[in-house]
Amino acid sequence: MRRALVFLPLAIFLGLGFFLWRGLSIDPTELPSARLNDPFPAFELPSLTEPNKTLTPDDLKGEVALVNVWATWCPTCKEEHAFLNRLQREGITIYGINYKDEPVKAREWLKRYLDPYRSVVLDEEGLLGLDLGVYGAPETYVIDAQGVIRYRHVGAVDSQVWEQLKTVMEQVEAGSNG
């Protein structure tokens, strides 16, 4: 019995080493989405840019598009914003969800840094983000023409990430035409 106890620290060390190695090999931007292949969650929230207008999931339908969760308090959102403007100029449809933010600051942000979004949902309380399973900003989703979530990316969109998103969008578009 005492001999077995001698090997106990080694077994614990090896077990912890395995879990550490496994944890380091996981890509933190590939978080599972409970909403994958489900319709966009139901919501009725105001537009950030047109406060008297109410937006719903129907406003996101019609074509394959990106949905970008952002906030003015998010430094990474500022990093990706110029790239989103570039995508918008290239004709990519992007909807925004302004997440847990102050509307006045968010509108000033879009004036200062330009507005890449077709429309922006104001999610001041973060309830839509909660329904989406948002961990934080930024997060970007690919939705199909019917408003079904087909892909989720956690973190900033840059040229490398865009290649992934573009491929998914092309596959979704091809699937809806086939």
N, C-alpha and C positions, 0 to 999 in steps of 0.2 A: 504494500500500500504506500509506504514511504517513497519507494522508487518512482511510483507513478506521480507523486507530488513534485518530484524533481523536474519532471517534464512539463508540468502545468504552466510555468512562466513561458516556456518556449512555445507551447500550443497557443497561449493567449497572444504572444507576440506575432506569431504567424497568422493568426486569425485577424488581428488588427491590421497587419501589413496587407493582407488580401483586400480588406474593405477599403483601405486607403488607396491602394493601387486601382481598384475598381472605380472609386469615386473620382479619381484624377483622370480616368479615361472617358468620362461622360462629358458630352458637350453641353454646357449650361444654357446655350441658346436653343437647344432642341428640347423644350419642355412639352410634355404631352398636353394636348388640348382635349378636354371633355366634349367640346363643341365641334370637333372635326367631323365634317360631312353632315352636320345638322344645320337647319336654317339659322340665320342670324337671330339672336334673342329678341323677343318682343320688347319694344320701348316706345314711348311717346315723350320726347324731350324737345326743348327749344333749340332752334338754330342759333349758333353763336353769332353769326353775322346778320341774321334777320330774326331778332328776339321774339317778334310777334308770330313767327312761323313755327309750327310744330312738325318735327321730323319723326318718321317711323321707319321700320325696316323696308317698307315699300319704296322709300326714297333712295335706297341703295341698289335697287334692282334694275336690270336692263342690259347690263354688259359685265364682262369679267373686269374686276376692279380691285384696287388695294384699299384697305381700311387701316388708317394709321392712328394709333392712340398716342397722344402727345400732351405736353403741358409746359407752361412757361417756367416752372420751377425745376424742370428736368434738363440738366446740362447736355446730356446725350441727345436730346431732342433738338437742341440748337445745332449740334454738330451735324445731324442728318438733314436739317431743314433745307439747306442749299441744294442738296442732292434731290430732295423731293421736288423742289422747284424745277430742277432740270428735267425730271421725269414728266412733270406736268407739261412743260414746254414741248416735250417729245410726243405728247398726246396720250399719256397714260392717265386714266381716270383714278383719282385718289379721293377718298372720303376721309374726313378727320373726325376723331372723337377727342374733344378737349376734356381731359380727365382730371377731376378734383382740382380745378383751377378757378381763378378769379376772372370772370368774363371781361372786365375792363382791361386787365393786363393781357389777356389772350387776344382781344381785338387789337390792342396796340402792337403786340408782337407780330400779328399778320400784316399790319400796315408797315411796320419797320422792316420785316424780313421777307415780305411778299407772301401771298396766299396760294399754295399749290393745290388747295382742296376744292372739289366741286361744291361740297357743302360740309359744314362742320356741326356735329352734334355736341351740344353743351351738356356734359355729364358732370355737373358741379358736385353732386353728392357721391359719385363713383358707383352708383348702383348698376349701370349698364356695364361698366368695367368688371364689377363683381360677377354679373351674369356671364360675361365672356371668359372669366377666369384670369383676368389681367393680374400679373405679378407686379407690374410697374410700367412706367413709360420709358422708352418707346416700345411699342409692340405693333407689328404689322400683320394683317390678315389678307389672304387672297380669297375673294368671294366670287362665285360664279354669277351668271346673269339672273338666276333665280334667287340670289341672296344666300346661298348655301356656303358655309365656310369650308374651304378646301385646303388651306395651309395657314400656318401660324409661324411667325418669326419673332423672337424676343431679342431686342437690342436694336441698334441703329441700322438703317438701310444705307449701304455704301455700294460702290461699284461691284464688289465681290458678291454681296448679298443680293444685289439686283439681278445678277446672272441667275441665281437660284430662283428668285421670285418670277423672273421673266419666263424661265423654263416651265415653272408650274402654271403660270398664266396661259402660256401657249398650249400646254397639255389640257388644261381645263377648257380652253376655247375649242380645241380640236375635238374634245369629247362631247361638247355640246352641239357641234355641227355634224357629228357622225351618226 
